[in-house]
Amino acid sequence: MIPAAKIRRTAAVVLTTGAVAAALGPGLADASGGDRTQEVRRAVQGGKARNVILLIGDGMGDSEITAARNYVKGAAGRLALDTLPLTGAYTTYSVTRSDPRQIDYVTDSAASGTGWATGHKTYNGAISVTPDGKPVPTVLELARRAGLRTGDVSTAELGDATPAVLAAHVADRGCQGPADMAKCPAQDKANGGPGSIAEQQVQTGADLYLGGGRARFAQTVKAGPFAGRTVIDQAKAAGYTVVTDEAGLNAAKPGGRLLGLFADGNMPQEWTGPAAKVGGTDPARCTPNGSFGGPHLSTMASKAIGLLDAQTRHSRKGFFLQIEGASIDKRDHSADPCGQIGETAEFDKAVQASLDYARRHPDTLVVVTADHGHTSQIIPLEAQSPGQTATLITADGAPMKMNYATNTPGQSQEHTGTQVRIAAKGPQAAGVLGVTDQTDLFRTLTRALDIR
């Protein structure tokens, strides 16, 4: 264990909160002071939204946000996601499969995503089906039926839970490709079902999908018109242009469907640094991932917004777009603070791109939230944690000790059952105020878009 005194000596510069605030300038330094009544009144808009951009930071609880803020901006700084004017919290619990009256206090991403995608509570692992296995319409499906353009962007495999809940209905989140259907016999095409998540995503027909998961789409379809061919072949036949690198993404033009598959599995992480360990680490800073390949989340987000905007520019109908920063969660599971913070920082750039668009198009509702809480905690330097810790030097020049202790060292760290932040800007943004539930977000989104 490194003595706290040694850690404090390691920090080159330690700024007081007041000094940091002064350095930030008048906009952020006094953002929380004064009477904000008029500001809030201006932010409350009813009516309808032409567009909705929903941004999900997977596993991005308040602790994950605070750690990223401290590291990137300093304690008195503000991330883009901190600037949305209307903020609340929502509950994230799921239910048990055998008895839906029984609460499961700690959700996974499948059940939580099903909540905002469909308005229904379900069991952990379920993708947009009720506990008895019945598929229920999603906000993306309803938006498509109403004539809106739609998109689904993630740094995970596209068949992972959060992107999957918008465009597929399976009994188990693991049923990503045609070869992965052991837990979903009723949905298997070999048994007359609608197919795997990847197959259903193509069949649902969102205007664009951008993320990882190329290996799932390269699997062979078992039955139906595309039996013996890959899901990529199925996508091309459905009118998708398939791109696999940033150059292909940049070259994509409006007017057709786009499937971006930028990694065989999940997309690479943004930053690297010391993993947390029992006894702690020496104070360190994070570094960019030298082997990063493929487009950044902010690049995919900006391209998706641009393409959907171009496709709707001359239409009365707008678009619905979900953007997920998936690996905040994945690096939290791995007790990797630099990985976790780097993913949050990149997610925040996607939030900024969305807010920039909304400023030019005030009929756009932007919602930023998480699917569940996660492990990481900021603890005192002198704390003798029984878990794994790492110390980082933040933008303040000060040491910050990160703790991971929801499972034994060497095991995947766990989600938590806490409520999480939800913030919004634009028409119907007031729907996030107070303490709501994930299923209430479905109603906010569908009310904003006037879809049923």
Residue, then its C-alpha position, 0 to 999 in steps of 0.5 A: m500500500i502506498p502511503a497517502a503522504k507519498i501520493r500527495r507529494t507526487a502531484a506536481v500541482v494542486l489547485t484549489t477549487g476556487a483557482v480551478a473555477a477562476a481558470l475556467g472563466p466566468g461561464l463555468a465558474d459561477a454556473s451553479g450560483g444565483d437564481r436560475t429560475q428564468e434559465v429553467r423556465r426557458a428550458v421547459q418546452g412542451g410540444k413535439a420534437r422532430n428529432v430525438i437523440l438518445l445517448i446511453g453511457d453504459g454503466m455510467g453512474d454518478s461515480e463514473i461521471t465524477a471520475a471522468r470530470n475530475y480527470v479531464k476537466g478538474a473538480a470544478g470543471r464541467l463535461a458536456l453532459d453536465t450542461l444539459p439544463l434539465t436533470g433528474a434520476y431514474t430507477t433501473y431495477s428489473v424483474t425475475r423471469s419465473d415471477p415478474r412480481q419479484i423485483d431484481y434490484v440489479t439490472d443488466s443492460a438487456a433488461s434496462g434497455t428493454g425498459w426504455a426501448t419498450g416501456h416494459k420491465t423484464y428479466n435480466g438477459a431479455i431483449s425486448v420481450t416480456p417475462d413470458g417471452k412475448p415481443v413488444p414494439t420498440v421506440l425505433e420500430l414505432a418511429r420507422r412505422a411513423g415514417l421517421r429515419t432511424g439509427d443505432v450506434s455503439t462501440a460494442e458489438l451491434g448485437d450487444a444488449t443496448p443496441a439490440v433492444l431497439a431492433a430485435h426480440v429474443a429470449d437471451r441477449g447471447c443470441q447475437g448471430p445465427a450460430d449463437m441460438a442455443k438459448c433462443p430456440a423459439q427465435d431460431k430460424a431453423n425452427g421457424g423463428p425470426g432469427s438471431i439479433a443480427e438477422q432481426q436488425v437487418q429485417t427491422g431495417a434501421d437506416l444505419y447501424l454503426g459499431g462492432g460485431r462483424a464476426r456475428f454478421a459473418q455467420t451463416v444463416k440457417a434457414g429461409p431465403f438466405a440459408g447458406r449465406t451470411v447475414i452480411d449478404q442478407a444486409k446487402a440484399a436489403g439495400y445496406t452499404v457495408v463499410t468496415d473502416e473509417a475511410g468507408l464511413n467517411a465516404a458514405k453518402p445520404g440516400g441509402r442504408l448503411l451498416g458499419l462493422f468496424a471490429d470483429g467484436n467490441m471496438p477498441q478502447e480509447w485510453t490505457g493505463p494501470a489496472a487497479k490491483v490489491g494494494g494500489t498503484d503508483p500515481a499515474r496518468c492515462t495514455p491514448n491507446g496506441s493500437f486504436g483502430g476504427p472510428h471514434l464514437s464521436t466520429m460515428a455519432s457525427k456521421a450518423i447525425g449528418l446522414l439522418d439530417a440529410q435524409t430528412r432535410h426536405s421531409r416533415k418527418g425527422f429521425f430517432l437515433q440512439i448512441e451508446g458509449a458501451s465500454i465505460d461498462k466493460r472497462d469498469h468490469s475489468a477494474d480499468p480506470c483509465g479505460q473507463i475514463g477514456e470511454t466516458a471522455e469520448f462519449d462526452k464528445a458524442v454528447q457535445a456533437s449532439l448538443d451542437y446539432a440541437r442548438r442549430h435544430p431546437d426541435t431536437l430532444v437530446v437525452v443523456t443517461a445510463d442503463h445502470g450504475h457500476t463499481s468504481q468509487i472515488i475513495p480517500l487516499e488513506a483508505q485501506s480498501p480490501g478491493q483493488t485500487a489505482t491512483l490517477i493524477t487528474a486535471d487538477g494535478a491532484p491524486m484521485k484514488m479509484n476503488y473496485a470492490t464489488n467482486t473478488p480480485g480477478q473476477s468481473q466487477e459488478h453492476t450496482g442497483t443505484q438510480v442513475r442520472i438522466a438529463a435532457k434538452g429540448p421538447q418534452a425534456a421536462g419528462v426526465l425531472g424528479v425521480t422516474d423509472q426507465t420505462d418512463l423514458f419510453r413514454t417521454l420519447t414516444r410522446a416527444l415524437d408523437i408515435r404510438 
